[in-house]
Amino acid sequence: MHKYQWLENRLELLIQNQIQNGKDKLPSEQELCERYQISRQTVRTALNSLEEKGMIRKKRGSGSYITGKMAGSYGNEIGIFVADEQDYLYPGTIANIQKILSENGFLGTVFPTANHVGQERKILQGLVRQPLRGLIVEGCKSALPNPNLDLYRKLLKSGCPIVFLHNHYPAFPHCPFIKDNNFSGSAMLVRYLASQGHKAIAGIFKSDDLQGIERYQGFMETLRELEMVISDSRVCWYDSYRLEQLLLKKNSRFIEEMVQETLSSCTAVICHNDLFAYHLIHVLLRMGYSLPQDMAVASFDNTYLSSFDDFSITTLSHQLPHEAGIRAAEAILKKLRGLPVPSQELPWRLIQGKSSAQPVH
């Protein structure tokens, strides 16, 4: 075995040690020469070989930095758990994640869960047998207790880091999450609608996802701060089953009941997201409402679903399109290098709706 190969093996062990200790930089060439009593040329040859394998990245004048990759392409795969890979926000979010991972030598593989804990468990059982380098996970029904925590624990124990996307499981406080600042988003929408003269504002939220709970909290607390009416009768809830019935079977009867029982006494409504707002608006139009004159609709996400033929709804956007995907990819790459990764709540900005007619209050 050549000296540089011996040193290369030692440096691979050192890289793992550095990652475990939260250090993403190798000692300088001079320090390596002194530590291993070996020539600078041998050190450079070993470092060049590690760079060719993708395990380090050399920066001129700065040193050698750990990438988190393993030698070769095998084993540099990141799992991406999302509810749906083909609809709504997901294609853009997934594309951002995969682009950043690819630029850094990693493969991002999508595992759709359909927001079903049973499907999540099947995926996890396979990954426990063959763990990936890391996971980006949008939790299933994140407002409810999750029965799959045992498998997540096994993956974490095997050295597979996890970054949560859009929500998180409270059982894993040491796993960072990247999600929306849901509380402040609802507060922003309530304050905007109140500034437009609305005094009777309803809210529709998803009951089995953490986003819905946090958006409800921001909604209710902001009404209280503005000394507006706080009433359970102005809040509607739907769950994943109702959403599936709506999307797969076009069953909107429950939305019609919301309109009849709750929205008839209100002039504005804040929806859980653009997807629900889109379907609500079609129900309102079918029931004879003139929009936005009879009902101001506001929501989250600023997607293509927020614009209609002659008006657009007020919605919330992030600084960058599908920003959560970008931040989640950056976070898992840092975790693989052993760096500390704080959780992030992404701020919103308001996108005011536009119409050819002004609402009447």
PAZA-92747 format. One record per residue (C-alpha): residue number from 1; residue in one letter; x, y, z negated. Coordinates in nm, 3 decimals. Example, Ala and Ser with C-alpha at 12.3 -4.5 7.8 and 13.67 -1.06 7.14 Angstrom:
2
<nr=1 | rest=A | px=1.230 | py=-0.450 | pz=-0.780>
<nr=2 | rest=S | px=1.367 | py=-0.106 | pz=-0.714>
//
This chain:
361
<nr=1 | rest=M | px=0.000 | py=0.000 | pz=0.000>
<nr=2 | rest=H | px=0.132 | py=0.343 | pz=0.094>
<nr=3 | rest=K | px=0.177 | py=0.601 | pz=-0.179>
<nr=4 | rest=Y | px=-0.090 | py=0.828 | pz=-0.030>
<nr=5 | rest=Q | px=-0.339 | py=0.536 | pz=-0.037>
<nr=6 | rest=W | px=-0.258 | py=0.471 | pz=-0.402>
<nr=7 | rest=L | px=-0.311 | py=0.839 | pz=-0.475>
<nr=8 | rest=E | px=-0.631 | py=0.845 | pz=-0.271>
<nr=9 | rest=N | px=-0.776 | py=0.566 | pz=-0.485>
<nr=10 | rest=R | px=-0.678 | py=0.756 | pz=-0.800>
<nr=11 | rest=L | px=-0.838 | py=1.075 | pz=-0.666>
<nr=12 | rest=E | px=-1.164 | py=0.893 | pz=-0.589>
<nr=13 | rest=L | px=-1.179 | py=0.794 | pz=-0.956>
<nr=14 | rest=L | px=-1.090 | py=1.151 | pz=-1.053>
<nr=15 | rest=I | px=-1.374 | py=1.281 | pz=-0.838>
<nr=16 | rest=Q | px=-1.626 | py=1.067 | pz=-1.026>
<nr=17 | rest=N | px=-1.479 | py=1.188 | pz=-1.355>
<nr=18 | rest=Q | px=-1.501 | py=1.552 | pz=-1.243>
<nr=19 | rest=I | px=-1.866 | py=1.508 | pz=-1.141>
<nr=20 | rest=Q | px=-1.952 | py=1.357 | pz=-1.479>
<nr=21 | rest=N | px=-1.787 | py=1.654 | pz=-1.648>
<nr=22 | rest=G | px=-1.959 | py=1.915 | pz=-1.435>
<nr=23 | rest=K | px=-1.654 | py=2.020 | pz=-1.236>
<nr=24 | rest=D | px=-1.676 | py=2.040 | pz=-0.858>
<nr=25 | rest=K | px=-1.313 | py=2.134 | pz=-0.789>
<nr=26 | rest=L | px=-1.005 | py=1.913 | pz=-0.784>
<nr=27 | rest=P | px=-0.677 | py=2.024 | pz=-0.946>
<nr=28 | rest=S | px=-0.443 | py=2.219 | pz=-0.719>
<nr=29 | rest=E | px=-0.185 | py=2.043 | pz=-0.503>
<nr=30 | rest=Q | px=0.088 | py=2.149 | pz=-0.744>
<nr=31 | rest=E | px=-0.106 | py=2.014 | pz=-1.043>
<nr=32 | rest=L | px=-0.160 | py=1.682 | pz=-0.863>
<nr=33 | rest=C | px=0.211 | py=1.660 | pz=-0.780>
<nr=34 | rest=E | px=0.301 | py=1.709 | pz=-1.145>
<nr=35 | rest=R | px=0.027 | py=1.481 | pz=-1.281>
<nr=36 | rest=Y | px=0.112 | py=1.183 | pz=-1.057>
<nr=37 | rest=Q | px=0.484 | py=1.255 | pz=-1.008>
<nr=38 | rest=I | px=0.448 | py=1.246 | pz=-0.632>
<nr=39 | rest=S | px=0.551 | py=1.468 | pz=-0.340>
<nr=40 | rest=R | px=0.337 | py=1.752 | pz=-0.204>
<nr=41 | rest=Q | px=0.331 | py=1.584 | pz=0.140>
<nr=42 | rest=T | px=0.183 | py=1.269 | pz=-0.013>
<nr=43 | rest=V | px=-0.078 | py=1.478 | pz=-0.197>
<nr=44 | rest=R | px=-0.174 | py=1.658 | pz=0.125>
<nr=45 | rest=T | px=-0.204 | py=1.331 | pz=0.317>
<nr=46 | rest=A | px=-0.434 | py=1.185 | pz=0.047>
<nr=47 | rest=L | px=-0.647 | py=1.501 | pz=0.039>
<nr=48 | rest=N | px=-0.673 | py=1.505 | pz=0.419>
<nr=49 | rest=S | px=-0.796 | py=1.145 | pz=0.410>
<nr=50 | rest=L | px=-1.060 | py=1.231 | pz=0.147>
<nr=51 | rest=E | px=-1.171 | py=1.528 | pz=0.359>
<nr=52 | rest=E | px=-1.208 | py=1.302 | pz=0.663>
<nr=53 | rest=K | px=-1.427 | py=1.071 | pz=0.454>
<nr=54 | rest=G | px=-1.640 | py=1.373 | pz=0.360>
<nr=55 | rest=M | px=-1.573 | py=1.340 | pz=-0.011>
<nr=56 | rest=I | px=-1.408 | py=1.681 | pz=-0.045>
<nr=57 | rest=R | px=-1.412 | py=2.010 | pz=0.141>
<nr=58 | rest=K | px=-1.093 | py=2.217 | pz=0.149>
<nr=59 | rest=K | px=-1.117 | py=2.595 | pz=0.138>
<nr=60 | rest=R | px=-0.811 | py=2.781 | pz=0.256>
<nr=61 | rest=G | px=-0.649 | py=2.967 | pz=-0.032>
<nr=62 | rest=S | px=-0.900 | py=2.830 | pz=-0.283>
<nr=63 | rest=G | px=-0.853 | py=2.456 | pz=-0.317>
<nr=64 | rest=S | px=-1.039 | py=2.127 | pz=-0.269>
<nr=65 | rest=Y | px=-1.406 | py=2.103 | pz=-0.364>
<nr=66 | rest=I | px=-1.614 | py=1.791 | pz=-0.426>
<nr=67 | rest=T | px=-1.906 | py=1.742 | pz=-0.183>
<nr=68 | rest=G | px=-2.088 | py=1.470 | pz=-0.375>
<nr=69 | rest=K | px=-2.073 | py=1.239 | pz=-0.074>
<nr=70 | rest=M | px=-1.953 | py=0.881 | pz=-0.075>
<nr=71 | rest=A | px=-1.702 | py=0.758 | pz=0.183>
<nr=72 | rest=G | px=-1.877 | py=0.680 | pz=0.513>
<nr=73 | rest=S | px=-2.238 | py=0.741 | pz=0.607>
<nr=74 | rest=Y | px=-2.385 | py=0.453 | pz=0.403>
<nr=75 | rest=G | px=-2.503 | py=0.558 | pz=0.063>
<nr=76 | rest=N | px=-2.548 | py=0.928 | pz=0.139>
<nr=77 | rest=E | px=-2.927 | py=0.910 | pz=0.154>
<nr=78 | rest=I | px=-3.166 | py=1.132 | pz=-0.041>
<nr=79 | rest=G | px=-3.528 | py=1.027 | pz=-0.092>
<nr=80 | rest=I | px=-3.798 | py=1.292 | pz=-0.050>
<nr=81 | rest=F | px=-4.129 | py=1.214 | pz=-0.224>
<nr=82 | rest=V | px=-4.421 | py=1.421 | pz=-0.093>
<nr=83 | rest=A | px=-4.795 | py=1.367 | pz=-0.082>
<nr=84 | rest=D | px=-4.818 | py=1.399 | pz=0.298>
<nr=85 | rest=E | px=-4.544 | py=1.439 | pz=0.557>
<nr=86 | rest=Q | px=-4.768 | py=1.554 | pz=0.844>
<nr=87 | rest=D | px=-5.007 | py=1.819 | pz=0.717>
<nr=88 | rest=Y | px=-5.031 | py=2.167 | pz=0.564>
<nr=89 | rest=L | px=-4.706 | py=2.290 | pz=0.401>
<nr=90 | rest=Y | px=-4.521 | py=1.962 | pz=0.418>
<nr=91 | rest=P | px=-4.369 | py=1.957 | pz=0.771>
<nr=92 | rest=G | px=-4.197 | py=2.293 | pz=0.714>
<nr=93 | rest=T | px=-4.085 | py=2.204 | pz=0.363>
<nr=94 | rest=I | px=-3.946 | py=1.868 | pz=0.475>
<nr=95 | rest=A | px=-3.771 | py=2.026 | pz=0.773>
<nr=96 | rest=N | px=-3.594 | py=2.275 | pz=0.545>
<nr=97 | rest=I | px=-3.482 | py=1.999 | pz=0.309>
<nr=98 | rest=Q | px=-3.356 | py=1.772 | pz=0.586>
<nr=99 | rest=K | px=-3.175 | py=2.055 | pz=0.764>
<nr=100 | rest=I | px=-2.975 | py=2.154 | pz=0.457>
<nr=101 | rest=L | px=-2.902 | py=1.793 | pz=0.363>
<nr=102 | rest=S | px=-2.787 | py=1.716 | pz=0.718>
<nr=103 | rest=E | px=-2.558 | py=2.018 | pz=0.725>
<nr=104 | rest=N | px=-2.390 | py=1.874 | pz=0.417>
<nr=105 | rest=G | px=-2.359 | py=1.518 | pz=0.549>
<nr=106 | rest=F | px=-2.666 | py=1.365 | pz=0.381>
<nr=107 | rest=L | px=-2.972 | py=1.193 | pz=0.526>
<nr=108 | rest=G | px=-3.313 | py=1.294 | pz=0.391>
<nr=109 | rest=T | px=-3.567 | py=1.010 | pz=0.407>
<nr=110 | rest=V | px=-3.935 | py=1.090 | pz=0.347>
<nr=111 | rest=F | px=-4.154 | py=0.869 | pz=0.128>
<nr=112 | rest=P | px=-4.522 | py=0.977 | pz=0.148>
<nr=113 | rest=T | px=-4.711 | py=0.900 | pz=-0.174>
<nr=114 | rest=A | px=-5.056 | py=1.032 | pz=-0.073>
<nr=115 | rest=N | px=-5.058 | py=1.166 | pz=-0.431>
<nr=116 | rest=H | px=-5.142 | py=0.811 | pz=-0.547>
<nr=117 | rest=V | px=-4.955 | py=0.675 | pz=-0.848>
<nr=118 | rest=G | px=-4.997 | py=0.321 | pz=-0.709>
<nr=119 | rest=Q | px=-4.819 | py=0.414 | pz=-0.388>
<nr=120 | rest=E | px=-4.556 | py=0.600 | pz=-0.589>
<nr=121 | rest=R | px=-4.493 | py=0.283 | pz=-0.790>
<nr=122 | rest=K | px=-4.445 | py=0.066 | pz=-0.481>
<nr=123 | rest=I | px=-4.187 | py=0.311 | pz=-0.347>
<nr=124 | rest=L | px=-4.006 | py=0.328 | pz=-0.680>
<nr=125 | rest=Q | px=-3.994 | py=-0.051 | pz=-0.716>
<nr=126 | rest=G | px=-3.809 | py=-0.073 | pz=-0.385>
<nr=127 | rest=L | px=-3.568 | py=0.204 | pz=-0.480>
<nr=128 | rest=V | px=-3.489 | py=0.049 | pz=-0.818>
<nr=129 | rest=R | px=-3.358 | py=-0.253 | pz=-0.627>
<nr=130 | rest=Q | px=-3.160 | py=-0.031 | pz=-0.388>
<nr=131 | rest=P | px=-3.111 | py=0.314 | pz=-0.545>
<nr=132 | rest=L | px=-3.041 | py=0.614 | pz=-0.324>
<nr=133 | rest=R | px=-2.791 | py=0.889 | pz=-0.403>
<nr=134 | rest=G | px=-3.067 | py=1.115 | pz=-0.531>
<nr=135 | rest=L | px=-3.437 | py=1.200 | pz=-0.518>
<nr=136 | rest=I | px=-3.642 | py=1.512 | pz=-0.453>
<nr=137 | rest=V | px=-3.983 | py=1.432 | pz=-0.603>
<nr=138 | rest=E | px=-4.320 | py=1.598 | pz=-0.576>
<nr=139 | rest=G | px=-4.494 | py=1.429 | pz=-0.865>
<nr=140 | rest=C | px=-4.828 | py=1.250 | pz=-0.826>
<nr=141 | rest=K | px=-5.125 | py=1.395 | pz=-1.013>
<nr=142 | rest=S | px=-4.877 | py=1.589 | pz=-1.223>
<nr=143 | rest=A | px=-5.135 | py=1.723 | pz=-1.468>
<nr=144 | rest=L | px=-5.206 | py=1.368 | pz=-1.587>
<nr=145 | rest=P | px=-4.994 | py=1.108 | pz=-1.773>
<nr=146 | rest=N | px=-4.787 | py=0.912 | pz=-1.521>
<nr=147 | rest=P | px=-4.761 | py=0.529 | pz=-1.543>
<nr=148 | rest=N | px=-4.437 | py=0.514 | pz=-1.343>
<nr=149 | rest=L | px=-4.201 | py=0.680 | pz=-1.588>
<nr=150 | rest=D | px=-4.036 | py=0.345 | pz=-1.664>
<nr=151 | rest=L | px=-3.911 | py=0.319 | pz=-1.307>
<nr=152 | rest=Y | px=-3.793 | py=0.678 | pz=-1.299>
<nr=153 | rest=R | px=-3.596 | py=0.607 | pz=-1.618>
<nr=154 | rest=K | px=-3.429 | py=0.307 | pz=-1.452>
<nr=155 | rest=L | px=-3.327 | py=0.520 | pz=-1.154>
<nr=156 | rest=L | px=-3.188 | py=0.794 | pz=-1.376>
<nr=157 | rest=K | px=-2.996 | py=0.535 | pz=-1.576>
<nr=158 | rest=S | px=-2.847 | py=0.398 | pz=-1.252>
<nr=159 | rest=G | px=-2.703 | py=0.743 | pz=-1.180>
<nr=160 | rest=C | px=-2.966 | py=0.862 | pz=-0.932>
<nr=161 | rest=P | px=-3.030 | py=1.233 | pz=-1.003>
<nr=162 | rest=I | px=-3.382 | py=1.371 | pz=-0.962>
<nr=163 | rest=V | px=-3.501 | py=1.720 | pz=-0.870>
<nr=164 | rest=F | px=-3.875 | py=1.784 | pz=-0.895>
<nr=165 | rest=L | px=-4.055 | py=1.982 | pz=-0.625>
<nr=166 | rest=H | px=-4.371 | py=2.195 | pz=-0.677>
<nr=167 | rest=N | px=-4.429 | py=2.039 | pz=-1.021>
<nr=168 | rest=H | px=-4.254 | py=1.816 | pz=-1.275>
<nr=169 | rest=Y | px=-4.308 | py=1.538 | pz=-1.526>
<nr=170 | rest=P | px=-4.270 | py=1.673 | pz=-1.883>
<nr=171 | rest=A | px=-4.115 | py=1.340 | pz=-1.991>
<nr=172 | rest=F | px=-3.797 | py=1.442 | pz=-1.805>
<nr=173 | rest=P | px=-3.707 | py=1.788 | pz=-1.939>
<nr=174 | rest=H | px=-3.343 | py=1.748 | pz=-1.827>
<nr=175 | rest=C | px=-3.439 | py=1.704 | pz=-1.461>
<nr=176 | rest=P | px=-3.459 | py=2.044 | pz=-1.291>
<nr=177 | rest=F | px=-3.771 | py=2.150 | pz=-1.103>
<nr=178 | rest=I | px=-3.832 | py=2.394 | pz=-0.820>
<nr=179 | rest=K | px=-4.187 | py=2.524 | pz=-0.820>
<nr=180 | rest=D | px=-4.404 | py=2.830 | pz=-0.772>
<nr=181 | rest=N | px=-4.457 | py=3.082 | pz=-1.047>
<nr=182 | rest=N | px=-4.822 | py=2.983 | pz=-1.061>
<nr=183 | rest=F | px=-4.914 | py=3.193 | pz=-1.362>
<nr=184 | rest=S | px=-4.786 | py=3.519 | pz=-1.215>
<nr=185 | rest=G | px=-4.939 | py=3.432 | pz=-0.877>
<nr=186 | rest=S | px=-5.289 | py=3.409 | pz=-1.022>
<nr=187 | rest=A | px=-5.228 | py=3.726 | pz=-1.220>
<nr=188 | rest=M | px=-5.128 | py=3.908 | pz=-0.902>
<nr=189 | rest=L | px=-5.443 | py=3.798 | pz=-0.719>
<nr=190 | rest=V | px=-5.677 | py=3.888 | pz=-1.008>
<nr=191 | rest=R | px=-5.523 | py=4.233 | pz=-1.042>
<nr=192 | rest=Y | px=-5.547 | py=4.294 | pz=-0.668>
<nr=193 | rest=L | px=-5.915 | py=4.193 | pz=-0.650>
<nr=194 | rest=A | px=-5.992 | py=4.402 | pz=-0.957>
<nr=195 | rest=S | px=-5.822 | py=4.703 | pz=-0.794>
<nr=196 | rest=Q | px=-6.058 | py=4.656 | pz=-0.497>
<nr=197 | rest=G | px=-6.357 | py=4.698 | pz=-0.725>
<nr=198 | rest=H | px=-6.449 | py=4.336 | pz=-0.789>
<nr=199 | rest=K | px=-6.587 | py=4.273 | pz=-1.137>
<nr=200 | rest=A | px=-6.722 | py=3.918 | pz=-1.091>
<nr=201 | rest=I | px=-6.430 | py=3.700 | pz=-0.981>
<nr=202 | rest=A | px=-6.454 | py=3.321 | pz=-0.961>
<nr=203 | rest=G | px=-6.170 | py=3.068 | pz=-0.955>
<nr=204 | rest=I | px=-6.145 | py=2.724 | pz=-0.790>
<nr=205 | rest=F | px=-5.853 | py=2.507 | pz=-0.900>
<nr=206 | rest=K | px=-5.725 | py=2.151 | pz=-0.862>
<nr=207 | rest=S | px=-5.767 | py=1.965 | pz=-1.189>
<nr=208 | rest=D | px=-5.514 | py=1.681 | pz=-1.163>
<nr=209 | rest=D | px=-5.208 | py=1.873 | pz=-1.044>
<nr=210 | rest=L | px=-4.991 | py=2.096 | pz=-1.261>
<nr=211 | rest=Q | px=-5.024 | py=2.386 | pz=-1.014>
<nr=212 | rest=G | px=-5.398 | py=2.398 | pz=-1.074>
<nr=213 | rest=I | px=-5.362 | py=2.410 | pz=-1.451>
<nr=214 | rest=E | px=-5.104 | py=2.688 | pz=-1.438>
<nr=215 | rest=R | px=-5.301 | py=2.889 | pz=-1.182>
<nr=216 | rest=Y | px=-5.612 | py=2.857 | pz=-1.399>
<nr=217 | rest=Q | px=-5.417 | py=2.981 | pz=-1.701>
<nr=218 | rest=G | px=-5.288 | py=3.286 | pz=-1.513>
<nr=219 | rest=F | px=-5.639 | py=3.355 | pz=-1.384>
<nr=220 | rest=M | px=-5.809 | py=3.342 | pz=-1.725>
<nr=221 | rest=E | px=-5.541 | py=3.530 | pz=-1.919>
<nr=222 | rest=T | px=-5.532 | py=3.812 | pz=-1.665>
<nr=223 | rest=L | px=-5.911 | py=3.849 | pz=-1.681>
<nr=224 | rest=R | px=-5.873 | py=3.879 | pz=-2.057>
<nr=225 | rest=E | px=-5.597 | py=4.140 | pz=-2.028>
<nr=226 | rest=L | px=-5.813 | py=4.346 | pz=-1.791>
<nr=227 | rest=E | px=-6.106 | py=4.313 | pz=-2.032>
<nr=228 | rest=M | px=-6.315 | py=4.143 | pz=-1.765>
<nr=229 | rest=V | px=-6.570 | py=3.870 | pz=-1.824>
<nr=230 | rest=I | px=-6.417 | py=3.533 | pz=-1.915>
<nr=231 | rest=S | px=-6.669 | py=3.262 | pz=-1.841>
<nr=232 | rest=D | px=-6.643 | py=2.887 | pz=-1.781>
<nr=233 | rest=S | px=-6.936 | py=2.924 | pz=-1.543>
<nr=234 | rest=R | px=-6.710 | py=3.115 | pz=-1.302>
<nr=235 | rest=V | px=-6.449 | py=2.839 | pz=-1.280>
<nr=236 | rest=C | px=-6.479 | py=2.536 | pz=-1.051>
<nr=237 | rest=W | px=-6.256 | py=2.229 | pz=-1.041>
<nr=238 | rest=Y | px=-6.187 | py=1.959 | pz=-0.783>
<nr=239 | rest=D | px=-5.949 | py=1.662 | pz=-0.792>
<nr=240 | rest=S | px=-5.747 | py=1.453 | pz=-0.546>
<nr=241 | rest=Y | px=-6.040 | py=1.220 | pz=-0.478>
<nr=242 | rest=R | px=-6.266 | py=1.511 | pz=-0.380>
<nr=243 | rest=L | px=-5.994 | py=1.650 | pz=-0.158>
<nr=244 | rest=E | px=-5.953 | py=1.315 | pz=0.018>
<nr=245 | rest=Q | px=-6.328 | py=1.295 | pz=0.077>
<nr=246 | rest=L | px=-6.316 | py=1.644 | pz=0.225>
<nr=247 | rest=L | px=-6.018 | py=1.583 | pz=0.454>
<nr=248 | rest=L | px=-6.088 | py=1.225 | pz=0.562>
<nr=249 | rest=K | px=-6.468 | py=1.208 | pz=0.563>
<nr=250 | rest=K | px=-6.554 | py=1.579 | pz=0.607>
<nr=251 | rest=N | px=-6.766 | py=1.557 | pz=0.292>
<nr=252 | rest=S | px=-6.804 | py=1.919 | pz=0.179>
<nr=253 | rest=R | px=-7.117 | py=1.873 | pz=-0.030>
<nr=254 | rest=F | px=-6.927 | py=1.948 | pz=-0.351>
<nr=255 | rest=I | px=-6.815 | py=2.283 | pz=-0.206>
<nr=256 | rest=E | px=-7.175 | py=2.370 | pz=-0.121>
<nr=257 | rest=E | px=-7.265 | py=2.299 | pz=-0.484>
<nr=258 | rest=M | px=-6.985 | py=2.531 | pz=-0.598>
<nr=259 | rest=V | px=-7.124 | py=2.808 | pz=-0.379>
<nr=260 | rest=Q | px=-7.479 | py=2.759 | pz=-0.503>
<nr=261 | rest=E | px=-7.399 | py=2.717 | pz=-0.872>
<nr=262 | rest=T | px=-7.100 | py=2.952 | pz=-0.919>
<nr=263 | rest=L | px=-7.015 | py=3.181 | pz=-0.628>
<nr=264 | rest=S | px=-7.369 | py=3.313 | pz=-0.580>
<nr=265 | rest=S | px=-7.315 | py=3.540 | pz=-0.881>
<nr=266 | rest=C | px=-6.966 | py=3.655 | pz=-0.777>
<nr=267 | rest=T | px=-6.819 | py=3.891 | pz=-0.517>
<nr=268 | rest=A | px=-6.470 | py=3.738 | pz=-0.499>
<nr=269 | rest=V | px=-6.305 | py=3.400 | pz=-0.546>
<nr=270 | rest=I | px=-5.946 | py=3.284 | pz=-0.594>
<nr=271 | rest=C | px=-5.879 | py=2.942 | pz=-0.441>
<nr=272 | rest=H | px=-5.615 | py=2.689 | pz=-0.539>
<nr=273 | rest=N | px=-5.450 | py=2.724 | pz=-0.198>
<nr=274 | rest=D | px=-5.510 | py=2.814 | pz=0.167>
<nr=275 | rest=L | px=-5.617 | py=2.459 | pz=0.248>
<nr=276 | rest=F | px=-5.913 | py=2.474 | pz=0.012>
<nr=277 | rest=A | px=-5.989 | py=2.837 | pz=0.105>
<nr=278 | rest=Y | px=-6.010 | py=2.736 | pz=0.471>
<nr=279 | rest=H | px=-6.278 | py=2.476 | pz=0.401>
<nr=280 | rest=L | px=-6.461 | py=2.703 | pz=0.157>
<nr=281 | rest=I | px=-6.484 | py=2.979 | pz=0.419>
<nr=282 | rest=H | px=-6.640 | py=2.741 | pz=0.671>
<nr=283 | rest=V | px=-6.898 | py=2.638 | pz=0.412>
<nr=284 | rest=L | px=-6.971 | py=3.004 | pz=0.325>
<nr=285 | rest=L | px=-7.021 | py=3.094 | pz=0.692>
<nr=286 | rest=R | px=-7.245 | py=2.793 | pz=0.743>
<nr=287 | rest=M | px=-7.455 | py=2.903 | pz=0.444>
<nr=288 | rest=G | px=-7.508 | py=3.250 | pz=0.592>
<nr=289 | rest=Y | px=-7.240 | py=3.458 | pz=0.418>
<nr=290 | rest=S | px=-7.082 | py=3.749 | pz=0.605>
<nr=291 | rest=L | px=-6.710 | py=3.755 | pz=0.533>
<nr=292 | rest=P | px=-6.538 | py=3.937 | pz=0.381>
<nr=293 | rest=Q | px=-6.837 | py=4.167 | pz=0.312>
<nr=294 | rest=D | px=-7.031 | py=3.919 | pz=0.097>
<nr=295 | rest=M | px=-6.734 | py=3.739 | pz=-0.055>
<nr=296 | rest=A | px=-6.364 | py=3.826 | pz=-0.080>
<nr=297 | rest=V | px=-6.152 | py=3.511 | pz=-0.067>
<nr=298 | rest=A | px=-5.793 | py=3.498 | pz=-0.196>
<nr=299 | rest=S | px=-5.551 | py=3.208 | pz=-0.226>
<nr=300 | rest=F | px=-5.192 | py=3.083 | pz=-0.231>
<nr=301 | rest=D | px=-4.932 | py=2.985 | pz=0.034>
<nr=302 | rest=N | px=-4.976 | py=3.222 | pz=0.335>
<nr=303 | rest=T | px=-5.017 | py=2.944 | pz=0.594>
<nr=304 | rest=Y | px=-5.180 | py=2.934 | pz=0.937>
<nr=305 | rest=L | px=-5.504 | py=2.842 | pz=0.756>
<nr=306 | rest=S | px=-5.535 | py=3.191 | pz=0.606>
<nr=307 | rest=S | px=-5.624 | py=3.362 | pz=0.939>
<nr=308 | rest=F | px=-5.955 | py=3.346 | pz=1.125>
<nr=309 | rest=D | px=-6.090 | py=3.500 | pz=1.445>
<nr=310 | rest=D | px=-6.177 | py=3.842 | pz=1.308>
<nr=311 | rest=F | px=-6.029 | py=3.848 | pz=0.959>
<nr=312 | rest=S | px=-5.757 | py=3.704 | pz=0.738>
<nr=313 | rest=I | px=-5.774 | py=3.634 | pz=0.369>
<nr=314 | rest=T | px=-5.553 | py=3.779 | pz=0.098>
<nr=315 | rest=T | px=-5.290 | py=3.522 | pz=0.015>
<nr=316 | rest=L | px=-4.952 | py=3.486 | pz=-0.152>
<nr=317 | rest=S | px=-4.620 | py=3.421 | pz=0.019>
<nr=318 | rest=H | px=-4.261 | py=3.353 | pz=-0.081>
<nr=319 | rest=Q | px=-3.959 | py=3.552 | pz=0.033>
<nr=320 | rest=L | px=-3.860 | py=3.275 | pz=0.276>
<nr=321 | rest=P | px=-4.089 | py=3.033 | pz=0.464>
<nr=322 | rest=H | px=-4.112 | py=2.703 | pz=0.273>
<nr=323 | rest=E | px=-3.860 | py=2.838 | pz=0.023>
<nr=324 | rest=A | px=-3.919 | py=2.557 | pz=-0.227>
<nr=325 | rest=G | px=-3.771 | py=2.306 | pz=0.019>
<nr=326 | rest=I | px=-3.457 | py=2.516 | pz=0.059>
<nr=327 | rest=R | px=-3.407 | py=2.551 | pz=-0.316>
<nr=328 | rest=A | px=-3.476 | py=2.183 | pz=-0.382>
<nr=329 | rest=A | px=-3.217 | py=2.072 | pz=-0.125>
<nr=330 | rest=E | px=-2.959 | py=2.311 | pz=-0.270>
<nr=331 | rest=A | px=-3.038 | py=2.183 | pz=-0.620>
<nr=332 | rest=I | px=-2.991 | py=1.813 | pz=-0.540>
<nr=333 | rest=L | px=-2.661 | py=1.888 | pz=-0.365>
<nr=334 | rest=K | px=-2.538 | py=2.067 | pz=-0.678>
<nr=335 | rest=K | px=-2.653 | py=1.775 | pz=-0.896>
<nr=336 | rest=L | px=-2.452 | py=1.536 | pz=-0.679>
<nr=337 | rest=R | px=-2.144 | py=1.750 | pz=-0.736>
<nr=338 | rest=G | px=-2.204 | py=1.739 | pz=-1.109>
<nr=339 | rest=L | px=-2.288 | py=2.107 | pz=-1.140>
<nr=340 | rest=P | px=-2.553 | py=2.241 | pz=-1.380>
<nr=341 | rest=V | px=-2.884 | py=2.311 | pz=-1.206>
<nr=342 | rest=P | px=-3.142 | py=2.533 | pz=-1.377>
<nr=343 | rest=S | px=-3.510 | py=2.499 | pz=-1.301>
<nr=344 | rest=Q | px=-3.656 | py=2.772 | pz=-1.083>
<nr=345 | rest=E | px=-3.999 | py=2.933 | pz=-1.057>
<nr=346 | rest=L | px=-4.025 | py=3.110 | pz=-0.722>
<nr=347 | rest=P | px=-4.184 | py=3.458 | pz=-0.724>
<nr=348 | rest=W | px=-4.475 | py=3.549 | pz=-0.498>
<nr=349 | rest=R | px=-4.550 | py=3.851 | pz=-0.284>
<nr=350 | rest=L | px=-4.900 | py=3.960 | pz=-0.187>
<nr=351 | rest=I | px=-5.019 | py=3.949 | pz=0.174>
<nr=352 | rest=Q | px=-5.335 | py=4.159 | pz=0.198>
<nr=353 | rest=G | px=-5.619 | py=4.028 | pz=0.412>
<nr=354 | rest=K | px=-5.728 | py=4.221 | pz=0.720>
<nr=355 | rest=S | px=-6.071 | py=4.263 | pz=0.874>
<nr=356 | rest=S | px=-6.250 | py=4.469 | pz=1.136>
<nr=357 | rest=A | px=-6.506 | py=4.554 | pz=0.869>
<nr=358 | rest=Q | px=-6.456 | py=4.672 | pz=0.510>
<nr=359 | rest=P | px=-6.607 | py=4.467 | pz=0.226>
<nr=360 | rest=V | px=-6.901 | py=4.614 | pz=0.044>
<nr=361 | rest=H | px=-6.897 | py=4.605 | pz=-0.338>
//
